[in-house]
Amino acid sequence: MSEPAPLFYDRLGGEAGLRKIVTSFYLHMDTLPEVRVVRDMHPPDLTSSAEKLFMFLSGWSGGPNLFIEKHGHPRLRARHMPFVIRKSERDQWMICMVAAVDSVGLAEPVRTEFLHAMLHTADFMRNHPEEGETK
């Protein structure tokens, strides 16, 4: 009998690995001038945002369902509806995520798998057409 495949949570480094990614993500969001629009969507203190992203990613990746236990179903699109999210905001968010993953040294193929999943999620958050585009 073969060993079961490790959870994505474990492949990302478990709690410690996810915390490193999230900490780096918000550090980049707070310091990169090219992501100012997305940064301004967040509160001045990013502590709560970072904890929510960590809790979400924990359950999403197969680890403890911390976000659901504390806040209920993530309802990601509904929670993000108050914000205008177009391709440019999605791309700014992804700039932070790529920088975070690269700064913590996430190895291949986990890096690519994770970033593809994050891009899919970020694209799903888009809720406004681009200039000149109709939905």
N, C-alpha and C positions, 0 to 999 in steps of 0.2 A: 504494500500500500504506500502510495506516495504522500509526502508531506503536503498539507494544504498551503496554498500560496499565502505569503504574508499579507496582512492588511495594508492598504495604502497608507493608513495612519502610521504603521510601523516603518514602512518604506520611506516615509517623510521624516522619520526620526522620533516618532511618538510625541508626547507632550513637549519635551525639550526642543525637538526639531520644529514643531509648529510654532512654539513661542518665539524662537529665533526668527522664523520667516515673518511672523506678524510684527514683531518689534522692528525688524529691518524695513518692512513695508511702510509702517507709519513714520519711521525716521525719514525715509525717502519722500514720502508725501509731504512731510513738514519742511523739507529743505530744498526740493527741486523746484526751481521757478517755473519750469514748463508744465507743472501739474497744479498750478495755482487755482484753477477753476474747480477742480475736484477737491482740493484742500479746503477751499472756502465753503464747500457743502457740509463740512464737518464742524463740530464744536471746537472752540479754541483749545480745550484740553482733550487730547485724543485717547486718554486712558480707557474710557468707556467703549469707544469705537474699537479699540484694539482688543479688549476683552471679548466683545461680541464676535468679532471676526475669529478670534482664537476658538471660542466655544462652538461657533458654526463649523469651522474647518475640522474640529475634532470629530464631531458626529458625521459630517459629510464624508470624511476619509475612512470611516469605519471604527473610530475610537469612541470614547464615551460621548453620549448624546447630551452634552452639557447645555447647549443652547435650548434644545427642546425642553429639557428638565426645568430650566429657569424661565424661559420666555414663551414656550409653546412652539407650534410649527413656525419655521422661519418666514414663510410667506414673503420671499425675497422681493418679488416684483411689487407687491402691495406696500411693503415697507419703504421701497425706493420711489414710489409714485410722486411724492411731494417734490422730487428733484427732477430737473430737466437733464435727461441722460440721452445724449446722441453718440455718434461714433467718436467724436472728439473727447467726450468725458470717459467713454469706455477705454479709449486709447491712453488717456492720462492715467487711469486706474491701472491699466496693464503695464505702463512704464514703471510704476511703483512695484508691481508684482514681479516683473522680470528682474528689476534691480535687486529686490529683496532675495529672490531665489538665487541669483548669481552671487550676491554678497555672502550668503551662507554656504555656498559651494555645494548645492544639491546636485548629486551625480546623475548622469544619464543611466538608464532611460527615464528615471523618475522625474527628472527636471522637465523633460519634454511632455510627458504624460500630464503632469500637474499643470503646466502652463497652458496646454491645450484645454484642459478642463476649466481652468480659470477664465480663459478667453471665451469659451462657450457660455459660462455663467455671466461674465461681464456683458457679452453681447445680448443675452437674454434680458438684461436690465434696461436696455435701450427702450425708451418710452416716448421719444419725440423724433419726427422725421428730420432729416437734414434740410438745410436751406434749399428751397426749390423742389424738394422731394414731397410726394404725397404718400400717405400711408395706405 
